[in-house]
Amino acid sequence: MATAMINALFPLLQLCDSNFPSGAFSHSFGLETYIQEQNITGRDSFAEALSIFIRKQLVYTDGLACRLAFESLEAGEDASLEELDRLLYVSCLAEESRMGNKRIGERMAKLCSELYPSSALSNYVARIKAKQAYGQPAIVFALVAYHLNVSKETAIGAYLYANVSSLIQNAVRGIPLGQTDGQKILVGIQPLIGKAVDQILQLTIEDFGAVSPGLEIAQMRHERLHVRLFMS
Amino acid sequence: MAKKERSVNRIGVMTHIGLLELTAAKKHSRTIISSCYYEGALKITRPVYLEKDSPSIYLIHVGGGYVDGDVYRTNLALEEGAELTVTTQSSTKVYKTPKQPVCQYTDIVLGKGSVLEYLPDPLIAYEGARFIQETDVTISEGSSFFYSDIITPGWAEDGRLFRYDWIRSKLKVFKKDKLVLLDHLLLEPDEGLGGIMQMEGYTHVGTFLILHSKADKRFIDSMYELLSELKGDVQFGLSRLPEDGAILRILARSSGSIETMISYAHEYARRELLGKDFFSWRKY
């Protein structure tokens, strides 16, 4: 039992490490717009923005997709992964964020298929190569987590954590924040991640893709910023 | 009639409070309304030829506003090469919905090379309103689609904003049975709705969507330049869509400033993409 837990724990720690080379390092998903315009200036304003980002975007998009992908793997319905992959792509209306997710998804898929190979993941990589799928980090994460035999709740929570910790690392560089402040935010945000998992478990596919206009506009406006640290 | 149907709806029988079905077809060089059927609270005006070859129609709601449990269905079909502009005669008002949300379903099918400009007046959601809007669009090779949507908080007795319960607006675009676009907006007032990442201190949301094969990066960049020159109290984003086209999303403090921006974008897109001149609805 203990061995099984550790077997899943280490790979999850690896995937959620903000140094994991998925390319998330280069994307702020609109947060840089707020930083440049001085709406996010320090620890408190960033922590507040991050909590809204989780509740109003991540939950309805990548978070929900991670759950639905995990469930379709449980049900043995590989085909619905392709539908989810497409939904994620066509519902992201800010081009940079859409391309950012695709780039991260492709990279993660390729890397994870070497690190934690499974036939389902190899199929997904093959479909991306054949341009039958776009490549989405939420789906790759669900594929790897399912293969590791972790629970659905753990998979969703870990995926949200991976997103949040990489955004915090980016904020540490971008705002900038002190490393300690970044870590404090990561502690403070943990109960919110738990709540977000509960919220995701109550949603249906009808809720998928619901976004808040402000963040989406900030993601679109990022394309027009003159000096940028991040690609989105 | 509408009243009777409403009472039927209250006891749980699915019904339409309004239904409109319309087909536009191209005959020689001219588009005509080849079939039209409506019942309940939805009607249309006779087609008006503000332009020589393509008609404009105005959707009319005869009830004065949408109330609890109302369901509206509009089906528009444009046959190959047909060109049509559609608007409403006035804004759509959604009142309190204590039992059932109001649902408005719109289904649009665009044939090859057809052009639909669908620009309704703003939606006003009053205190306690719950509103679901679902619009499905099927596009074809060479078809063009312009679409606008403006969501406004209605006046509330206590003067506070965002007194509606929630608004859920979904626009889906399909091409050859594949989903190529999902625009899903959820406005659900909580203590943070007015703030960062949500409404950013603004009150009104506007959208203008362009689906056209020539709406490329160059077009979008020059439209962005044009819109940036407008001096208004707005925040806007413009981005390229996964399918050929662009989306303009606007936050503002009045419907007027959104309408101004959309009309600039519309005029520009008409000229650059359709080769058509400025267009006035002559509503007022």
Interface residues (C-beta under 8 A of the other chain):
Chain A: Y34 N39 E48 A49 I52 F53 K56 Q57 Y60 R86 L87 Y89 V90 S91 L93 A94 E95 E96 R98 D207 F208 G209 A210 V211 S212 P213 G214 L215 E216 I217 A218 Q219 M220 R221 E223 R224
Chain B: R168 K178 L179 V180 L181 L182 D183 H184 L185 L186 L187 G192 G195 I196 M197 Q198 M199 E200 V205 Y224 Q235 F236 G237 L238 S239 R240 L241 P242 E243 I247 R249 L251
